Amino acid sequence: MTVRTEFVPLLDLKPEYESLKGDLQKAINRVVESGQFIMGPDVKAFEAEVAQYLGVKHAIGVNSGTDALFIGLRALGIGPGDEVITTPFTFFATAEAISHVGATPVFVDIDKRTFNIAPRLIEEKITGRTKAILPVHLFGCPVEMSEIMELAKRHNLKVVEDCAQSFGARYEGRQTGTIGDVGAYSFFPSKNLGAYGDGGLIATDDDALADAASMLRTHGAKRKYHNELVGYNSRLDTIQAAVLRVKLPHLDAWNEGRRRVAALYGELLGDVPGVTVSEISEGHVFHQYTIRIAGRDRDEVQVGLKEVGIGTMVYYPVPVHQMPLYRELNYHLPLAEKTAGEVLSLPIWPDMEETTQQRVVKAIKQTLVAEKQYA
C-alpha cells in the first residue's frame, strides 16, 4: 500500500479555533488584563451559564474531570468500607476516584451494543456495603439511566454520573449528569466542550452536596483562612472558564456535526465484513466514533491505517479490572475483555469533510483486505 504523507488525525481542533479565534483572544485578554487568575469573575459567570444549560441548580468548577468524580463521591459521604458499582470499560480515573475516597470499586460487565455498563447485571452485585452506582456515558452514548435510577431508589443508593465524554448528551430529554445525584464532567481539550488545559465540573441539584463540593475544592473552607474540612486545591482556572464561556453556545451545533459525521460513517462502513459500526442512539454525541473489528487482528489493522496516514486510537486496550491495582479482585467480565480486543476509534470532529471520511473508510477497506491476505 502507498504511504500517504497527508495525515488524518484522530481529532482536528483547528476548524473550531479558526471560527472562534477573535472571541477567544478577547476572552483570554480580558482575564490577563484583570489580573484575576484564580476564581475570577469568569469562573462564577461560567458556572451560572453552564448550570442554566444543564438545567441544574449548582455547577461547581474544579481542576479536572477526575477531581469532579472523587470530590463528588466524597461530598456524598462515600469512603472506607463502602462499595461503588461501576463499569470496567472506561478510563482508569473512574475506578481511581472510587479508590481515592477509600471505597472499593465493584465491576459489572458491559452491554455489547453501547459499550456502557449493563443495568440488568447491577442488582446481583449490590451488597450491604454498596453505597453508590457510578455509570459512565462512554464515547458520548447515554447509559440506560431509567433502570439504574429505579435500582438506586429501591436500594437507597446514590448515583454519580461520569460525563467526561458526554457533555451535551441527553437521555429521555434530560442532560446526562442531571439525572443522578451528581454529574462529573471533564473539559480536557479533546472533549466535546474542551478547554485549553485541564478543567472539570460538578453538577447537582442538592444544596448540601454543592456546599460540600465547593468547600472541598478550596481546601475545605467556605471563606478564606476558615478551614472546616481537609480539602483540596481543585479550582477551575479563570482563563479556562473564559475559554469555555466562548465555546458553550456552540456546543449543540458541534454535537450535531458529530452526529452527522457518525451517520455517514455508518453508511460507508455498514456493509464492510468484519466491521460493526456504532449505533446512532437518541442523545448520543459521539465524543468518539468507535467500531468493532471481529475476525481480524485489530492491532494490525491499526498499524496498517497508520502507515497510510490515518490516525486511530484504542479506547481501552485493558479493562480496568485487569489492571494490576484491581487484578487481585479476581473479576472475569467476558464482554468487556472481548471488547477491549476489538474496538478502534476513528477520526471524528464536527466539521470533518465528507472527502476525508471517504478516505478513512477506503483505507479501512484496503487495510482489512491486506490484513486478510497476509494472515
GISUL-V384236 format. One record per residue. PHI is phi in radians with two decimals (999 if undefined). PSI is psi as a letter, one per 30 degrees, with the letter a starting at -180 (999 if undefined). NEAR is the number of other ideal C-beta (glycine too) atoms within 8 Angstrom. Layout:
{{PHI,PSI,NEAR} {PHI,PSI,NEAR}}
//
This chain:
{{999,k,8} {-1.36,k,4} {-1.34,k,7} {-1.69,k,7} {-1.50,f,5} {-1.40,j,5} {-1.55,k,8} {-1.70,j,10} {-1.34,l,7} {-1.09,e,9} {-2.53,k,8} {-2.02,j,8} {-1.56,f,10} {-1.10,e,6} {-1.04,e,10} {-1.09,e,12} {-1.12,e,9} {-1.06,e,7} {-1.27,f,6} {-2.07,g,11} {-0.91,e,8} {-1.09,e,6} {-1.16,e,8} {-1.12,e,11} {-1.12,e,8} {-1.08,e,8} {-1.14,e,13} {-1.14,e,11} {-1.06,e,8} {-1.04,e,10} {-1.22,e,14} {-1.06,e,8} {-1.20,f,6} {-1.32,f,8} {1.31,g,5} {-1.77,i,9} {-1.53,f,8} {-2.02,j,7} {0.98,h,8} {-1.28,l,11} {-0.99,e,8} {-1.17,f,14} {-1.17,e,13} {-1.09,e,8} {-1.15,e,10} {-1.13,e,15} {-1.03,e,13} {-1.17,e,9} {-1.20,e,10} {-1.32,e,13} {-1.10,e,13} {-1.15,e,7} {-1.08,e,9} {-1.33,f,12} {1.46,h,8} {-2.13,l,12} {-1.32,e,7} {-2.31,k,13} {-2.30,k,12} {-2.07,j,13} {-1.29,k,13} {-2.31,a,16} {-1.30,f,12} {-2.89,l,12} {-1.14,e,14} {-1.09,e,11} {-1.08,e,13} {-1.04,e,15} {-1.18,e,15} {-1.35,f,13} {-1.21,e,15} {-1.08,e,15} {-1.09,e,18} {-1.17,e,12} {-1.09,f,12} {-1.42,f,13} {1.46,g,5} {-1.48,k,13} {-2.79,a,9} {-0.95,k,5} {1.59,f,6} {-1.53,l,13} {-2.11,k,11} {-2.25,k,17} {-1.47,k,14} {-2.65,a,18} {-1.67,k,16} {-1.54,f,16} {-1.82,i,12} {-2.91,l,13} {-1.20,k,7} {-0.95,f,8} {-1.02,f,10} {-1.07,e,16} {-1.26,e,14} {-1.00,e,10} {-1.10,e,12} {-1.10,e,16} {-1.15,e,11} {-0.98,e,8} {-1.54,g,11} {1.60,g,8} {-1.52,l,15} {-1.97,k,9} {-1.29,k,14} {-2.00,j,10} {-1.63,k,16} {-2.16,k,14} {-1.14,l,11} {-1.81,l,16} {-1.54,k,10} {-1.09,e,6} {-1.34,e,4} {-1.84,f,12} {1.29,f,11} {-1.53,l,14} {-0.94,k,14} {-1.55,j,11} {-0.97,e,10} {-1.16,f,6} {-1.72,f,10} {-1.30,e,14} {-1.03,e,8} {-1.15,f,5} {-1.67,f,10} {-1.36,k,10} {-2.21,a,6} {-1.16,f,3} {-1.65,f,8} {-1.18,k,14} {-2.05,f,11} {-2.76,l,14} {-2.05,k,15} {-2.15,i,16} {-1.37,l,15} {-2.05,k,14} {-1.45,i,15} {-1.22,k,12} {1.08,g,13} {1.61,g,15} {-1.65,j,14} {-1.09,k,14} {-1.21,l,15} {-1.24,i,11} {-1.38,f,14} {-1.07,e,7} {-1.20,e,9} {-1.13,e,15} {-1.18,e,11} {-1.16,e,8} {-1.09,e,14} {-1.08,e,13} {-1.15,e,7} {-1.16,e,6} {-1.86,g,9} {0.99,h,5} {-1.94,l,11} {-1.51,l,12} {-2.23,k,15} {-1.97,j,17} {-1.63,k,16} {-1.51,j,14} {-1.91,g,14} {-0.98,e,13} {-1.99,g,14} {-2.25,g,15} {-1.08,k,12} {1.64,f,11} {-1.27,l,16} {-2.26,k,11} {-2.17,j,13} {0.87,h,6} {1.50,f,4} {-1.85,k,9} {-1.17,k,11} {-1.05,k,17} {1.71,f,16} {-2.00,g,11} {-1.65,e,10} {-1.46,a,15} {-1.33,e,9} {-2.45,k,18} {-1.99,k,17} {-2.06,k,18} {-2.10,l,15} {-2.08,k,14} {-2.01,g,15} {-0.87,k,12} {-0.92,f,9} {-1.48,f,6} {-1.22,l,12} {-1.01,e,14} {-2.03,j,11} {-1.96,k,11} {-1.53,a,12} {-1.88,h,7} {2.99,a,8} {-1.34,l,10} {3.12,l,17} {-2.69,l,17} {-2.66,k,16} {-1.94,k,18} {-2.08,k,16} {-2.85,l,15} {-1.77,f,6} {-1.53,j,9} {-1.08,e,7} {-1.15,e,6} {-1.15,e,14} {-1.10,e,13} {-1.08,e,9} {-1.12,e,11} {-1.12,e,15} {-1.10,e,10} {-1.20,e,13} {-1.10,e,14} {-1.27,f,16} {-2.13,h,11} {1.05,g,7} {1.27,g,10} {-2.12,k,13} {-1.37,e,7} {-2.38,l,5} {-0.97,k,4} {1.21,g,5} {-2.21,i,7} {-1.35,k,8} {-2.01,f,7} {-2.31,l,9} {-1.44,j,3} {-1.95,b,11} {-2.44,l,8} {-1.75,i,7} {-2.42,i,10} {-1.89,k,12} {-1.19,k,13} {-1.11,k,13} {-1.12,e,15} {-1.10,e,13} {-1.14,e,14} {-1.08,e,17} {-1.12,e,14} {-1.09,e,13} {-1.15,e,14} {-1.11,e,12} {-1.17,e,11} {-1.40,e,12} {-0.91,e,12} {-1.09,f,5} {-1.71,f,8} {-1.06,e,13} {-1.08,e,7} {-1.16,e,8} {-1.11,e,11} {-1.13,e,15} {-1.14,e,9} {-1.08,e,12} {-1.09,e,17} {-1.14,e,12} {-1.14,e,8} {-1.08,e,15} {-1.09,e,14} {-1.08,e,9} {-1.17,e,10} {-0.98,e,16} {-1.06,e,11} {-1.17,e,7} {-1.31,f,9} {-1.87,f,12} {-1.03,f,7} {-1.91,g,4} {-1.47,k,10} {-1.04,k,5} {1.50,f,8} {-1.98,k,12} {-1.90,k,5} {-1.50,l,9} {-1.33,k,13} {-1.40,k,7} {-1.70,i,8} {-1.41,l,8} {-1.06,k,6} {1.50,f,9} {-1.21,k,14} {-1.98,g,13} {0.87,h,14} {-0.99,e,10} {-2.27,k,11} {-1.84,j,13} {-2.08,k,12} {-1.84,l,14} {-1.89,k,10} {-2.06,j,13} {-1.92,k,8} {1.37,g,4} {-2.32,l,12} {-1.43,j,7} {-1.00,e,12} {-1.15,e,7} {-1.18,e,9} {-1.09,e,15} {-1.09,e,11} {-1.10,e,8} {-1.08,e,12} {-1.18,e,13} {-1.08,e,10} {-1.13,f,8} {-1.84,g,13} {1.50,g,11} {-2.00,j,13} {-1.43,k,10} {-2.44,l,12} {-2.59,k,8} {-1.78,j,11} {-2.03,j,9} {-2.40,k,11} {-1.25,f,5} {-2.25,j,7} {-1.03,k,12} {-1.04,e,16} {-1.19,f,12} {-1.72,g,10} {-1.32,l,10} {-0.90,e,4} {-1.11,e,5} {-2.01,g,13} {-1.06,e,9} {-1.19,f,4} {-1.30,f,7} {1.08,h,5} {-1.57,k,9} {-2.19,j,5} {-2.16,i,13} {-1.05,e,7} {-1.20,e,11} {-1.10,e,15} {-1.18,e,11} {-1.16,e,8} {-1.08,e,13} {-1.04,f,12} {-1.59,f,7} {-2.04,f,10} {-1.35,k,14} {-2.61,k,14} {-1.63,k,14} {-1.74,l,12} {-1.00,k,14} {-2.73,k,14} {-2.73,l,13} {-1.01,e,12} {-1.78,g,7} {-1.09,k,12} {-1.34,k,6} {-1.07,e,7} {-1.12,e,6} {-1.19,e,10} {-1.09,e,13} {-1.09,e,9} {-1.15,e,10} {-1.05,e,12} {-1.15,e,12} {-1.05,e,8} {-1.13,e,12} {-1.08,e,15} {-1.07,e,9} {-1.15,e,10} {-1.19,e,13} {-1.12,e,15} {-1.12,e,8} {-1.10,e,10} {-1.14,e,13} {-1.19,e,8} {-1.11,e,6} {-1.76,g,5} {-1.19,999,6}}
//
